[in-house]
Amino acid sequence: MPVLLISTYELGHQPFGLASPATWLRDLGAEVTALDTAVQDLPAEEIRSAELIAVYLPMHTATRLAVPILEQVRSLNPRAHVCCYGLYAPVNEVFLRKLGVATVLGGEFEEGLCALARRLAGEPAPRAHRIDLQIEPVVSLPRLDFRAPDRAMLPALADYAHLDTGTGGRKVVGYTEATRGCKHLCRHCPVVPVYNGHFRVVQRDVVLEDVRRQVAAGAEHITFGDPDFLNGPAHGMAVVRALHAEFPHITYDCTIKIEHLVKHRDLIPQLRDTGCLFVTSAVEAVDPLILDRFDKRHTRQEFVDTVHRFREAGLAMNPTFVAFTPWTTPHGYLHLLEAVAELDLVDNVAPVQYAIRLLIPEGSRLLELDDVRAVMGPFDEAALCYPWRNPDPRVDRLQEEVMASVMASQGQKATRRESFARVWDLATALAHGEPRPLPAGLDRDAPGRPAPSMSEPWYCCAEPTPDQFRPFV
């Protein structure tokens, strides 16, 4: 059976969500083609010849970018069975069905895709694509015996985002996952509606074989895309120790909650010693009210202490934020900027983080909160989220101004300090009536001390929409 796997966007990485199921489907005997429209055109002949077309939806931006592709697929090949799979497929099931998607798979999707392919292979032509025929679970969380991803059909690693080392160098980046899902229930997190506090381990030998193949293909650095690398600390650390033993020249980065970095503070030096260059942490806020509403389970002081521990260990932390929420005030936003400056993190924070607006998708735990429901409107299918307004209209205007400033800075290739200074001017003008001088020690014209970072910033539960999105490669 000809199967076409499509990815629209995965933060500038070669998609694990294509490579992994490609192995499973080929082992089943399917003729698999994988295309990543973030870096490739989508040939009409590939669409017309496929009997099963499966589109990978790992995030909000990818889902919105998939809409015109789904329309193109239905137009060019109305007889194909169309499936959407990945984190954002189940939460957008109703909308996707309206676009002609017959099967929706979330959670550990490899097994579901194989079951679907077997079912379709046994059906007489023409292949059914009615939306009421799905028998595979929409969300499935079995403990799988993973297989090494097949990346041979994907574009070269050099076609994707690269690592800026912070010292003027660049590295080719590979991407893998040691775990999926998350054992935490942060209210704003898109993982929660699907995994609901569960996480699944990708076997160590599979992760290492995936890394081994990518190193052979030119990878000099590996990004671990786990929602939280320390959900299983023993597993995660065993993987990077083995990685470092086999490839001592290879560096890596990962994502870890502040809560875990506090609990497992003894692992911070071990991360450094095994080749970790930086850790991304979804700090989200410094305001106690917002941290409580998000159910983040860490405090501002724990964030501050963790930054100091990282600095003492010689390891970079790249925090991310949800800067604009229903609870953000002009002075609260300014306090966030002040914290970034006081902790000397301006060079570690991607400027787009100052503009991120809270995303409330279908299924979000934020919908449990009365003060969220009070400021939001009906679900917007075009935007795939619930629109909301800050009680202070000036804050919404500030978000638009900050996003415009960040995008302009991006186009002008401004430094992170220049970008921060422009945002600071906007924030202080709103909070105090006029721009105020930058915090002590910051010079908008100084080059700064660039930290290691990806050329394409990391987003999670809050992202620019496609009309605002521009590649950061």
N, C-alpha and C positions, 0 to 999 in steps of 0.2 A: 504494500500500500504506500503511495507517495504521501509523505507528511511534510508540511511546511511549518517550521517554528519561527516565530517573529518576535523580536524584542524592539521596543521603540526607544528606550532610554534606561540606563542603569548607572547614573552618576559618573559617566565617563569611563566605566569599566567594561571589559570584555564580559558578556553576560554569563554568569554561572547558571542562570535560569534557562539558558538555551543548551549549554554544554552538558549539564547533568541529565536532563531528560533525553537528549540525543543519544547518549549511551544506552539507556534503557530501551528506547524504541528501536534502535538498530539491533540490539540483542534479540529483540522480538521478531526481527526480519523486515522491519519497515524501511522504506527508502526515504531517508531523512535529509531535508535541506534546512539549513538554519541561516536566517538573515537578521542583521542588526541594522535597523533603519536609522540609528543615530549616526552611523558612518557609511552606510550602503544605500544605494537605490533599491527599490522593490520592483523587480522586473515583472511585467504583466504575465509572462509565460510561466513563471514559477507559481503564480496564483492560479492560473487556469488549469495547470496540470495536477495540482494537489487535491487529494480526496479528504484529508484532514488538515485543517489550518488552525494552529494553536498560537494564540498571542499571549505573551508573558507580561503580566501587570504587577510589578513589584512595588510600585509607588504611585502617588497621585499624578505627578507630572507624566509618567509613562502612560497612565490610563487616559488622560486627556489627549495625549498625542496619538493614542491608538484609535480614537474615534474616526478620523477620516480614513485610516487604513482599513478599519472594519467596513466602512461604507464602500471603499474600493473593492474589497474582497467580495462582498455580497453582489456587487455589480458585475464583476468579471467572472465570478464562479458561483452562481447561485446554488449549484448542486453540492458544493463542498460542505462538509460538516465543520462548523466554526466553534472553536473552544477558546475560552479565556481562562488563564490560570495564574496563580500567584497571589500575593497578599491582598491586593486591591480588587481581585475578582469577586469574592463572596460578598463583600460589603456593597458592591455596585451591581449585584446580580439582577435586580429589577430593571435597571437602566440598560444593562448589557443585553438582556433578553429582547428588549425593544429594538436593539440594533441587529437582531437576527442571530445572536450567539446562542447556540444550542446546548452547550455544556459549559458549566462553570466549576472550576476546581480550586480549592484553597487548602492551605496547610502543606502537607507532604504530598506534592502533586505528581511525583514520578509514577507512583503506583496507579493513580487514577488515570493518567494519560495512557498507560499501558492497557489498563482495563478497557478504556474507551476504544483504543486502536483494535484490540481483539474483538470487541463487540461489533465495530463497524466492518471489520474484515469478514464477519460471519453474516452480514446483512445482504440481501439481494440489492442490486442497483435498481433505480437510483438511490443513493444513500440518503437516509432520512436526516433532516435537520430541524425537525419540529422541536419547539422548546419544552414540550411536555413529555419527552421521551428519555430524559436523563435518568439513569439508574445509579450512576456513580455518586457517592456522597459529595455534596458541595464543599464541606469541610471535613478533612480526614487527617488524623494525627497518629498514624501507626509509627512504630519504631522500625525504620527501614534499615536494611543492609545496603548501604550506598555503594555506588560504583564510580570509578574514576571518570570524571567528566571528559567528554570527547570535544576538544576544542579545534580539531583539525580544520573544520569547515568555516571557522570564524575568522574575521579580519585579524591582521597581525597586531600584537600587543602595542607596537609602536604607533598604531593608528588611534590609540585611546589616550586618555589623560595621563600625564606624567607626574613624577614627583619632583618638586623643587626642594633641594636638600637644605636650603637656608644658607648655604655657603657658596652659592653660585653654580652648583652642579645640577644636573638633571638625571633622573633614572627612569628606565622603562618599568612599568608597574604591571604586576599580575594581580589576580583577585581570586580569593577562594572563601569558603565558609567552613568553619569547624563546628558550628552549632546553628540551629534555626529556631525561631520562636524565642520566648522570654518567660522567665518564671515570675516576672513582676507585672503589676496591673496599673501602671501610670495612666491616669484618666485620658490624657491627650494622645496616647501612643496608638498608631495604627496596627501594631502587632496584636494588641489585646483582643479586639473583636474576633480574631481568627484563632489565636493560640490560647487565649484565656488562662494565662499563667503557666502554660506548658512550654518546654523547650526540648529539642531533639538533637542528639549528638551525631555528627558525621564521623564515622570511624577514623581513627588516627591514620591508619595506613592509606585510606582513601585520600585524606587531606594531603598527606605527604607526597603521594603519587601525583596528585593534581599540581602541587607546587613543583615537583621534580620536572614534570613536563613543561611547565611554564618557564622555569629556569632554562631548560634546553631551548625554548623558543625565544630567549632573550630577556626574560624578566630579571631585574636587578633589585626589585623591592616588591613585597607582597602586601596587599591590603586584605585583612580579614574582615569580611562583611557581616559578621555576626551582629545581631542587635545588641548583644552584650557579651564580650569575650570571656568574662568571668562568671557567667551563669553556671558553668561547670569549671571551677578554677583548676582542679586537678587535671582535667582533660585539656583545657586550654594551655596550661603551662607545660604539660607533657609534649604537646604538639610543637610549641616554639623551642623547647629544649632540643627536641629531635631535629627540627629545622636548622637550628644554629649549629648543631653538631655536624650535620651533613653539608650545610652551605654557610660557613661562618662569614662569608662576605655579603650575604643577602640580608637586607634590612626589612623591617615590616612596620605596619601600624595597625591599630585595632580600636574598637569603640568599647568604653567601659563606663558604667554609671559611677557617679560620685559615691553613692552608697556602698558600692563594692570596693572602690578605691580606699574608702575609710576602713571597711571591714578587713580587707586584705592588704593593708598598707605595707606589710612585709614583702609583698610581691613586686612592689615598685622597682627596687633595685634589680630584681631578677628579670623584669621586663627589659630594662636597659641592657643588662648583661647578655641577653639572648638576641639582641639586635633591634629592639624596638626603637624607632626614631621619635614617634609621637603617639599620643593617645587622644582620640576624640571623645569628649564627654558632653552629653546632652544636659548641660547645666540648666538651661531654659530661663532661669530668672534668679534674681537676688532678693526679690520682695517676698517676705514670708507668706503673705496672703496668696500670691500666685503659686508658690511652691506647694502650699497646702491644697489649693484647688486642683493642681496637677497631680497630687499625691506622689510627689517625687521622693519623699523619704530621705531628704537631706536638708541641711540648713545652709544659710549663707556662710556661717563660720566654718562649716565642714568643707565647703568649696574653697574658701580662703586657705585653710590649713593644707588641703590637698595640693593646691598650687605651690605652696612653699615646699612641701615634700618632693614634688616633682623637680623643683628648681634645685634643691639640695642634691637630688639624685642625678642631675644633669640630663633629665628627660623632659621633652616638651609636652605641654598640654594644649590642645586646641579646643577650647570650649565652644559650644553652639548654644544659641538662645532662641526662644520664641519671644521676640521683643515687644510685639503688639498683641494684647489680649483684651478681653472685656474689662479687666481690672487695671490695665495700664493707665497711669495718670501722667501729665506732663513732667511733674517732679520725679515720679517713679521711673520714667524712662531715662531721665537725666541721671538718676542714681545708678542705673545699670551702666551707663557710659562712664560714670565716675569710678565704679568698681573695676571696670576693664582697665582704666588708666592707672588707678592706684596699685593694681596687681601687676602692672607692667605687661599686660597681655595684648596691647594694641597690635603688635606684630604677629600675634598668634591667632587673631580672630579674622576670618574672612569677612570683608565689609558687608556682604549680603546678609550676614547674621543680624545686623542692626535694623534690617528692614522686614524681617520675617513676621508674617501675620499668622495668627493661630488658624489652623485648618480644622474644621469640625466635619469629618466624614460621617456617612451613615454607620451606625453601630458604635460610635464613640461613647466612652463612659462619661464624657463631658455632658452628654444629654441628660444625665442623672441630676444635674445641678439646677436648682431653681433660678439662680442668677444668670445662668447661661441661657436657659429657655426664655427668660424675660427680654433678652436683647437680640434674639435670632429670629430669622424669618423662615418660611417654608423651604424645604430642600430644593436646591437649584440643580437640576440635572445637567445644565450646560457647564456649570462649575464643579459638579460632583461634590458638593459640600453644602452645609447649612450656612447661609450668609448671616453675619452679625454686625452690629454697630456698637461702638464704644459709647457709653453714656455721655462722654464729652466729645462732641464732633471735632474739636480741635485735634484730638489724638488721631482720629482717622485721617484727617488732612495731613498731619505730620507723617504718618506712615507712607502716604502717597509721595510726599516730598522727599522722604528719606530713600524710598525705592528709586525715585527718579535720579536722585543724587548719586546713589550707588551705581546705577546703570551707566550714568554719565562718566563716573570715575573709572568704571571698567573700560569703557570705550576709549578713554584718554590714557589708559594704562597708568593711572595714578598709583602711588604707593599706598600701603595700608594706613600709614600715618596721615597722608593727605586726605584719604577717604574719611578717616575718623574725624579729622578736623572739620570737614564740610558738614558731617552729620552733627558734630558738637555745636556748630554755629546754628543749625536749624533747631536743635533741642533747647539750647540756652535762650534763643530768641523767643521760643514759646513759653518756657518756664519763667523767664525773668524780664521779658519785654524787649530784650536786645541781646545780641551775641556777647558772650563773656569770654575772657581769655582762656586758653587751654589749660588743663591741669598742669601743675608744676612738673617740669622735666620733659614735657612734650613740646616738640617743635614741628610744626606742620611741614617745614621744608627739609627736615632731617631725614636721611634715608632709612633710619631705623635699624633693627637687628632682625632680619627676616628669620622666621622659624621654619622648620621643615613642614611642608604642606603639599597637598595635591593641587594640581593646576585647575581642578574643578571642585568647588566646595561641596561639602556634605550637607544634606538635608535629611530630615526624618519625618516628623509629624506635621511639619509646616513647611511649605515650599512655594516658590514663585509659581504662578500659573503660566501656562504655555505662552500667553501673549506677553508676559514679562520675561519669560525664559530666554536666555541667550547662552550658547555654549561658552564655558569658561576655560576650554582647553587652550 
